[in-house]
């Protein structure tokens, strides 16, 4: 379990993991926080934050050193292992112990356990992807299971736990600026030609330029590339990084439209609010983290002027002059187009079969298929030659070192020109001015930005009555003269908040952990614009400073935050926006 806290963020997954442990499964946790699962783990590697690649490389080092490699699988089903072997040669457990705070013997124990117990599965969450090397860390996780052969059989492989419901489905449908709904690249002329035929478009109608990623939108507004911004079912004023930067952007955009079911912190700032429907009021399909496409039936009639999300999109398209392509009458009609656009994955998934079998997993290419509950059981990967590809990954000291390190490694091992190499580092190191590292996380009581759960009196006055807190180690609290429940002010290069202190040993010294559900102490006012340089996923981290304050100062600033977040005014503190 790497960078994942399912007992707080994914309780259903946590339930299955708990049952596995009760049956005798072994557990390795790689996490800077002493989570509940860490307390049950056979090995807890409590690494320094943002050092995933270094630790995974060290596990791989031990697997090579102690001859625990599944060479039969590696030789038959993979390529590029020699590059990874070279990449990890400087990552012995003793070497990384100097900068990860780990005991070398714990690293060796974890490596032996993972390599020798079968089947073994790796589960990971945003504690792997929210870094400037998130893609690299995922590649390194792939290196682990390719090296040991812990894939291509039931109960093994990779189980990424996604951030919100239907994240898998949104990505599968092409809600990304670089892919079509069949995962084909928009830069591929053959893909564009094929979709032009499917959608009855004139040749050359589809643009081959990659669009603007969601995390690029604030900058694109401020530099004049975006004039109209439409947010659906999201509360970015609370959940996006560098809140002040986002607020500055929407204060400048020509028109901002929000489609949601409540008047949120974000929809309060919109020029137009479109009333969508809740999950119990809509009919359609979802896809979960195991690629299972499931049907959702509406059971409640939407109130007032609320309309189905798909209907709103189609109606606006028609009013903008679209004469073809948006004339749908139901979600099932839309799904039939999906099946036509991506027959390899969805060709066999009719509404009838999805309902009959309570969901089907892609790939399900025809109606004789029951779908692929687990991928790669035939030992064939989704690569041109069908082989799993090892990707060398490096941990470096600074952002400025990333590209030179990749180039030096590629030259040293004579990498083929198109062969990938990954590298990453701590995105914003601490210093004398900002000596504390901020991590952001979730609470089991709250969901995402709290749009729905914070309207529950049972949660707000019951299970989560404590509200937002800053978790800090006793040693850190002592240095700052802070006691349990004290009021503190926290600030970074990007903003400031006030919050209550929670003194606990679950976080290491030098680190503060906050949850992102609360406008009152919106920790994303502190986080940077840092992102993964490939996926452009935000890092949601920052270096910060704190001080103890009195209650009257705390209440004064809380009132300023109420005006900032709970009114229609678009207010931002003009901090660092780069």
Residue pairs with C-beta under 8 A, 6 or more apart in sequence:
1 17
1 27
1 28
1 29
1 30
1 31
1 37
1 41
1 122
1 123
1 124
2 30
2 31
2 52
2 56
2 122
2 123
2 124
2 127
2 128
2 137
2 141
3 30
3 31
3 52
3 124
3 125
3 126
3 127
3 128
3 129
3 137
4 10
4 31
4 123
4 124
4 125
4 126
4 127
4 128
4 161
5 31
5 33
5 35
5 37
5 125
5 127
5 441
5 442
6 13
6 14
6 17
6 37
6 123
6 125
6 161
7 14
7 35
7 36
7 37
7 444
8 35
8 441
8 442
8 443
8 444
9 125
9 126
9 161
9 441
9 442
9 444
10 125
10 161
11 444
13 123
13 161
14 37
17 27
17 37
17 123
21 27
21 40
26 42
26 113
26 117
27 37
27 40
27 41
27 42
27 43
28 41
28 42
28 43
28 44
28 45
28 110
28 113
28 114
29 35
29 37
29 38
29 41
29 43
29 44
29 45
30 45
30 47
30 52
30 55
30 110
31 38
31 44
31 45
31 46
31 47
31 127
32 46
32 47
32 48
32 49
32 439
32 507
32 508
32 511
33 46
33 439
33 441
33 506
33 507
33 513
34 44
34 46
34 505
34 506
34 507
35 506
38 44
38 46
42 113
43 106
43 109
43 110
43 113
44 106
45 55
45 102
45 106
45 107
45 110
46 101
46 102
46 508
47 54
47 55
47 100
47 101
47 102
48 99
48 100
48 101
48 508
49 426
49 437
49 439
49 511
49 541
50 131
50 424
50 425
50 426
50 427
50 541
51 96
51 99
51 100
51 395
51 426
52 127
52 128
52 131
52 133
52 137
52 140
53 133
53 136
53 137
53 140
53 393
53 394
53 395
53 422
53 423
53 424
54 91
54 96
54 99
54 100
54 395
55 96
55 100
55 102
55 107
56 137
56 140
56 141
56 143
56 144
56 393
57 87
57 88
57 91
57 96
57 140
57 393
57 394
57 395
58 88
58 91
58 92
58 93
58 95
58 96
58 107
58 111
59 107
59 110
59 111
59 114
59 144
60 84
60 88
60 91
60 111
60 140
60 143
60 144
60 147
61 88
61 89
61 91
61 92
61 93
62 68
62 93
62 107
62 108
62 111
62 112
63 69
63 111
63 115
63 144
63 147
63 148
64 85
64 88
64 147
65 92
66 108
66 111
66 112
66 115
68 111
68 112
68 115
68 116
68 148
69 115
69 147
69 148
70 147
70 148
70 149
72 149
73 146
73 148
73 149
73 152
74 81
74 146
74 147
74 149
76 379
77 146
77 152
77 379
77 381
77 387
77 388
78 146
78 387
78 388
78 389
78 390
79 385
79 387
79 388
79 389
79 390
80 389
80 390
80 391
80 392
80 419
81 146
81 147
81 390
82 413
83 390
83 391
83 392
83 413
83 415
83 419
83 421
84 143
84 147
84 390
84 391
84 392
84 393
86 392
86 409
86 412
86 413
87 392
87 393
87 394
87 409
87 421
91 395
92 104
93 102
93 104
93 105
93 107
93 108
94 104
96 102
96 107
97 103
97 104
97 107
101 508
114 120
114 144
114 148
114 150
115 147
115 148
118 150
118 153
118 156
119 150
119 153
119 154
119 155
119 156
120 145
120 148
120 150
120 155
120 156
121 150
121 155
121 156
121 157
121 158
121 159
122 141
122 144
122 145
122 150
122 157
122 158
122 159
123 158
123 159
123 160
123 161
124 137
124 138
124 141
124 158
124 159
124 160
124 161
125 160
125 161
125 163
126 163
126 540
128 134
128 137
128 138
128 141
128 160
129 135
129 137
129 138
129 532
129 535
129 537
130 537
130 538
130 539
130 540
130 541
131 137
131 424
131 427
131 532
131 539
131 541
132 399
132 402
132 424
132 425
132 427
132 530
132 531
132 532
132 533
132 539
133 393
133 395
133 422
133 423
133 424
133 425
133 532
134 424
134 532
134 534
134 535
134 537
135 422
135 532
135 534
135 535
136 391
136 393
136 394
136 422
136 423
136 424
137 393
137 424
138 160
139 391
139 393
139 420
139 422
140 391
140 393
140 422
141 158
142 158
142 388
142 390
142 391
143 390
143 391
143 393
144 150
145 151
145 156
145 157
145 158
146 388
146 390
147 390
150 156
150 157
151 157
151 158
151 376
151 388
152 376
152 377
152 378
152 379
153 374
153 377
154 374
154 377
157 374
157 375
157 376
159 289
159 290
160 289
161 289
162 168
162 288
162 289
164 448
165 286
165 288
166 286
166 287
166 288
167 289
168 287
168 288
168 289
168 291
169 285
169 286
169 287
169 288
169 293
172 181
172 183
172 287
172 345
172 362
173 181
173 338
174 180
174 181
174 182
174 183
176 213
177 186
177 210
177 211
177 212
177 213
178 185
178 186
178 187
178 210
178 211
179 185
179 186
180 186
180 191
180 195
180 341
181 338
181 341
181 342
182 191
182 341
182 342
182 344
182 345
183 342
184 191
184 194
184 195
185 191
186 192
186 206
186 207
186 208
186 209
186 210
186 211
187 208
187 209
187 210
188 208
189 208
192 206
192 208
193 203
195 201
195 206
195 341
196 202
196 203
196 204
196 205
196 206
198 340
198 341
199 325
200 324
200 325
212 220
212 225
212 226
213 536
215 240
215 241
215 529
215 531
215 536
215 537
215 538
216 536
217 226
217 229
217 249
218 242
218 245
218 246
218 248
218 249
219 249
220 226
221 227
221 229
221 249
221 250
221 252
221 253
222 248
222 249
222 252
222 577
226 253
227 253
227 254
227 255
228 253
228 254
228 255
228 257
229 250
229 253
229 255
229 256
229 257
230 257
230 258
230 259
231 256
231 257
231 258
231 259
231 260
231 266
231 270
232 258
232 259
232 260
232 276
232 309
233 259
233 260
233 261
233 276
233 309
234 260
234 266
234 449
235 260
235 264
235 265
235 266
235 448
235 449
235 450
235 451
236 246
236 266
237 243
237 246
237 247
237 264
237 265
237 266
237 269
237 519
237 565
238 264
238 265
238 266
238 449
238 450
238 516
238 517
238 518
238 519
238 522
238 524
238 565
239 448
239 449
239 516
239 524
240 246
240 524
240 538
241 524
241 527
241 528
241 529
241 530
241 538
241 539
241 540
242 494
242 495
242 524
242 525
242 527
242 528
242 529
242 577
243 494
243 495
243 522
243 524
243 525
243 572
244 494
244 495
244 525
244 572
244 573
244 574
244 575
244 577
245 494
245 529
245 572
245 575
245 577
247 269
247 570
247 571
247 572
248 572
248 574
248 577
250 256
250 269
250 570
251 570
251 572
255 271
255 272
256 269
256 270
256 271
256 272
257 270
257 271
257 272
257 273
257 274
258 264
258 266
258 267
258 269
258 270
258 272
258 273
258 274
259 273
259 274
259 275
259 276
259 309
259 312
260 266
260 267
260 273
260 274
260 275
260 276
260 451
261 275
261 276
261 277
261 278
261 306
261 451
262 451
262 452
262 455
263 273
264 449
264 451
265 449
265 519
265 565
265 566
267 273
268 566
268 567
268 568
269 568
269 570
274 307
274 312
275 304
275 305
275 306
275 307
276 306
276 307
276 308
276 309
276 312
277 298
277 302
277 306
277 307
277 308
277 309
278 300
278 302
279 296
280 298
280 299
280 300
281 298
281 299
281 300
281 301
281 302
281 306
282 296
282 298
282 308
282 309
283 295
283 296
283 297
283 298
283 308
283 331
284 295
284 296
284 310
284 331
284 335
285 293
285 294
285 295
285 296
285 331
285 335
285 354
286 293
286 294
286 296
287 293
287 294
287 362
288 294
290 361
290 373
291 361
291 362
291 372
291 375
292 359
292 360
292 361
293 346
293 349
293 354
293 359
293 360
293 361
293 362
294 354
294 358
294 359
295 351
295 354
295 355
295 359
302 308
307 315
308 331
310 328
310 331
310 334
313 326
314 326
314 327
314 328
317 325
317 326
318 326
318 327
328 334
328 337
332 351
335 349
335 351
338 346
339 346
339 347
339 349
339 350
343 365
344 363
344 365
345 362
345 363
345 364
345 365
346 362
346 364
347 364
347 365
347 366
347 367
348 360
348 364
348 365
348 366
348 367
348 368
348 369
348 371
349 360
349 362
349 364
349 371
350 367
353 360
353 367
354 360
357 370
360 370
360 371
361 371
361 372
361 373
362 371
362 372
363 369
363 371
363 372
364 370
364 371
364 372
380 386
381 387
381 388
381 389
383 389
391 420
391 421
391 422
392 409
392 413
392 415
392 421
392 422
393 421
393 422
393 423
393 424
394 405
394 406
394 409
394 421
394 422
394 423
394 424
395 423
395 424
395 425
396 402
396 405
396 423
396 424
396 425
397 425
398 425
398 429
399 425
399 427
401 423
401 425
402 423
402 424
402 425
402 533
403 423
405 423
406 421
406 422
406 423
409 415
409 421
409 423
410 419
410 421
415 421
427 528
427 530
427 539
427 541
428 528
428 530
428 539
428 541
428 542
428 543
429 543
430 436
430 437
430 510
430 543
431 543
433 545
434 492
434 493
434 542
434 543
434 544
434 545
435 510
435 543
435 545
436 476
436 510
436 511
436 512
436 543
436 544
436 545
436 546
437 510
437 511
437 512
437 541
437 543
437 544
438 490
438 492
438 511
438 512
438 513
438 514
438 523
438 526
438 527
438 541
438 542
438 543
438 544
439 507
439 511
439 512
439 513
439 514
439 541
440 513
440 514
440 515
440 516
440 523
440 524
440 527
440 540
440 541
441 513
441 514
441 515
441 516
442 515
442 516
442 517
443 464
443 515
443 517
445 453
445 459
445 463
445 464
446 453
446 454
446 459
446 464
446 515
446 517
447 453
447 517
448 517
449 516
449 517
450 517
450 518
450 519
453 459
453 517
454 460
454 517
454 518
466 500
466 502
467 500
467 518
467 520
467 521
468 499
468 500
468 514
468 515
468 517
468 518
468 520
468 521
468 523
469 499
469 500
469 501
469 502
469 514
469 515
470 488
470 490
470 499
470 500
470 501
470 502
470 512
470 513
470 514
470 521
470 546
471 502
471 504
471 506
471 507
471 512
471 513
471 514
472 482
472 501
472 502
472 503
472 504
472 507
472 511
472 512
472 513
473 503
473 504
473 505
473 507
473 508
473 509
473 510
473 511
474 503
474 504
474 505
475 509
476 509
476 510
476 511
476 512
477 483
477 501
477 503
480 488
480 546
480 547
480 548
481 548
482 488
482 501
482 503
482 546
482 548
483 501
483 503
484 501
484 502
484 503
485 500
485 501
485 502
486 500
486 501
486 548
487 498
487 499
487 500
487 501
487 548
487 549
487 550
487 551
487 553
487 554
488 498
488 499
488 500
488 501
488 546
488 547
488 548
488 549
489 496
489 497
489 498
489 546
489 547
489 549
489 553
489 557
490 496
490 497
490 498
490 499
490 512
490 526
490 544
490 545
490 546
491 497
491 526
491 544
491 545
491 546
492 526
492 527
492 528
492 542
492 543
492 544
492 545
493 528
493 542
493 543
493 575
493 576
494 525
494 526
494 527
494 528
494 529
494 542
494 575
494 576
495 525
495 526
495 573
495 575
496 525
496 526
496 557
496 573
497 521
497 522
497 523
497 525
497 526
497 557
497 561
498 521
498 549
498 553
498 554
498 557
498 558
498 561
499 514
499 521
499 523
501 548
507 513
512 544
512 546
514 521
514 523
515 523
516 522
516 523
516 524
516 540
519 561
519 565
519 566
520 558
520 561
520 562
520 565
521 561
522 561
522 565
524 540
525 573
526 542
526 544
527 538
527 539
527 540
527 541
527 542
528 539
528 541
528 542
529 538
529 577
529 578
530 538
530 539
530 541
531 537
531 538
531 539
532 539
563 569
563 571
564 571
